Amino acid sequence: MVHSKEIEIPLAGVTLKGNLDIPEGAKAMVVFVHGSGSSRLSPRNTLVANYLQQFSLGTLLFDLLTEEEDKEYANRFNIHLLTQRLLGATAWLQHQAEASGKPVGFFGASTGAAAALKAAAALPGIRVVVSRGGRPDLAGNTLPYVHAATLLIVGEMDFDVLQLNYEAFNALTCVKKVEIVEGATHLFEEPGAMEQVSSLAADWFREYLL
């Protein structure tokens, strides 16, 4: 049984909407960091979250930007701003009674993957980062300071992003792995592609977070 509720996260000057889902007996939490132009309602991230909940993992999906902020296109690629929002949301989560004391991992997509890695470098307690079709390269010179076990999941046909992921992989000094989903493009829209992403992510979280 999963306990679900809509939440609001009060941060400096803004309030961000989110969805918090915690299965009974949850042993850890995964915070989702969506990509450019997406939101807490991302169907792909929701699919992964629902899958993870089957393995005693609670999930937090939240909006990194307000509706007004999202109208300014540059904000979607402001990795510093996105990282600060993630840091704030993680601190909020850790003060909630139902999540207090549980280990936390990040699941980032697109630009959200860069924010996840930068936040993980700033928070030594973050054990795991999983990136889906991410832009870990945008984390720049922060990459060598990431200590969380990091999994980079990329579509085989997402050629440019695949190359950028390999470059970021080489800069990481933590436990790390690249998983390529055969036949998949950037959004993993091909039949079965997101299911494979969910399975790979769950295996990684189960190994390094639980």
C-alpha positions in Angstrom: 0.0 0.0 0.0 1.3 3.4 -1.0 0.5 6.6 1.0 0.2 9.5 -1.5 -0.3 13.2 -1.0 0.2 16.4 -2.8 2.6 18.7 -1.0 4.0 22.2 -1.2 7.6 22.9 -0.5 8.3 26.4 0.9 11.7 27.8 -0.3 13.2 31.2 -0.4 10.6 33.4 -2.2 8.7 30.5 -3.8 6.5 27.6 -3.1 7.0 24.5 -5.2 4.3 21.9 -5.8 5.0 18.2 -5.5 3.8 14.6 -5.1 5.0 12.5 -2.2 4.4 8.8 -2.4 5.6 6.5 0.4 4.9 2.7 0.5 4.3 1.0 3.8 7.7 0.0 5.2 9.6 2.3 2.9 13.4 1.9 3.5 14.7 4.8 1.4 13.6 7.9 -0.6 14.2 8.8 -4.2 13.9 12.5 -5.3 13.1 13.0 -9.0 14.7 15.9 -10.8 12.9 16.5 -14.1 14.3 18.0 -17.2 13.8 21.1 -19.3 10.2 21.8 -20.1 8.9 19.0 -17.8 7.3 19.0 -14.4 6.3 16.9 -11.4 3.6 15.4 -13.7 6.2 13.9 -16.2 4.6 10.7 -17.4 8.0 9.1 -17.8 9.2 9.9 -14.3 5.8 8.9 -12.9 6.2 5.5 -14.6 9.6 5.0 -13.0 8.4 6.3 -9.6 5.5 3.8 -9.6 7.9 1.0 -10.4 10.3 2.0 -7.6 7.5 2.1 -5.1 7.2 -1.7 -5.5 10.7 -2.1 -3.9 10.1 -0.2 -0.6 11.3 3.1 -2.2 9.4 6.3 -1.4 9.4 8.9 -4.2 9.2 12.7 -4.3 8.4 14.4 -7.6 8.3 18.2 -7.5 8.4 21.2 -9.8 11.8 22.8 -9.9 10.3 26.0 -11.2 7.1 27.9 -10.7 4.8 28.4 -13.7 6.0 32.0 -14.0 9.7 31.0 -13.8 9.2 28.3 -16.4 8.0 30.8 -19.0 11.5 32.2 -19.0 13.3 29.7 -21.2 16.8 30.4 -19.7 15.6 29.2 -16.3 15.3 25.7 -17.6 19.0 25.6 -18.2 20.1 27.5 -15.1 21.8 24.5 -13.5 22.8 26.6 -10.4 19.1 27.5 -9.8 17.9 24.0 -10.4 20.5 22.7 -8.0 19.5 25.1 -5.3 15.9 24.1 -5.6 16.9 20.4 -5.3 19.0 21.1 -2.2 16.0 22.9 -0.7 13.5 20.2 -1.5 15.9 17.5 -0.2 16.3 19.4 3.1 12.5 19.8 3.3 12.0 16.1 2.7 14.4 15.1 5.4 12.4 17.1 7.9 9.2 15.2 7.2 8.3 12.6 9.8 7.6 9.9 7.2 11.0 10.3 5.5 13.2 11.3 8.4 16.3 9.2 8.8 15.8 7.4 5.5 18.7 7.4 3.0 18.1 9.5 -0.1 19.0 9.0 -3.8 18.3 11.2 -6.9 16.8 10.3 -10.2 17.5 13.0 -12.8 16.5 13.4 -16.4 17.9 15.8 -19.0 19.1 19.0 -17.3 17.8 17.6 -14.0 20.7 15.0 -14.1 23.2 17.8 -13.9 21.4 19.4 -10.9 21.3 15.9 -9.3 25.0 15.4 -9.6 25.9 18.9 -8.4 23.5 18.5 -5.4 25.0 15.1 -4.7 28.5 16.6 -4.6 27.3 19.2 -2.1 25.5 16.6 0.1 27.8 13.7 1.1 24.8 11.8 2.5 23.3 11.3 -1.0 24.2 7.7 -1.8 22.9 7.3 -5.4 22.3 9.2 -8.6 20.5 7.7 -11.6 20.4 9.7 -14.8 17.9 9.0 -17.7 18.8 10.6 -21.0 20.6 13.2 -18.9 23.1 15.9 -19.4 25.6 15.1 -16.7 28.2 17.1 -18.7 26.4 20.3 -17.5 27.6 19.5 -14.0 31.1 20.5 -15.3 34.0 20.5 -12.9 31.8 19.3 -10.1 31.8 15.7 -11.5 35.1 14.6 -9.8 33.6 15.5 -6.4 30.5 13.3 -6.7 30.7 10.4 -4.3 27.3 8.9 -4.9 27.1 5.7 -6.9 26.1 7.0 -10.4 24.3 5.2 -13.2 23.9 6.9 -16.6 21.1 5.4 -18.7 21.2 6.5 -22.3 19.3 5.6 -25.5 21.4 3.8 -28.1 20.1 6.2 -30.8 20.5 9.4 -28.7 23.9 9.9 -30.4 25.0 13.3 -29.2 23.8 12.8 -25.6 25.5 9.4 -25.5 28.8 11.0 -26.3 28.3 13.6 -23.7 27.5 10.9 -21.1 30.7 9.1 -21.9 32.7 12.3 -21.4 31.0 12.9 -18.1 31.5 9.2 -17.1 35.3 9.7 -17.6 35.3 12.7 -15.3 33.4 10.8 -12.5 35.6 9.2 -9.8 32.8 7.4 -7.9 31.2 4.0 -8.4 29.8 4.4 -11.9 28.2 2.7 -14.9 26.7 3.5 -18.3 23.7 1.4 -19.4 22.6 1.7 -23.0 19.0 0.9 -23.9 19.1 -0.7 -27.4 17.1 1.1 -30.1 15.9 3.9 -27.8 16.0 7.6 -28.7 16.2 10.6 -26.3 12.8 10.3 -24.8 12.7 6.5 -24.6 9.4 6.5 -26.5 10.0 3.1 -28.1 7.9 0.1 -26.9 9.5 -1.3 -23.7 12.2 1.3 -23.4 10.9 3.1 -20.3 10.2 -0.3 -18.7 13.9 -1.1 -19.2 14.9 2.2 -17.7 12.7 1.5 -14.7 14.2 -1.9 -14.2 17.8 -0.7 -14.5 17.1 2.2 -12.0 15.4 -0.1 -9.5 18.4 -2.6 -9.6 20.8 0.3 -9.0 18.9 1.8 -6.1 18.4 -1.6 -4.6 22.1 -2.3 -4.7 23.4 1.1 -3.5 20.5 2.7 -1.5 18.7 0.0 0.3 
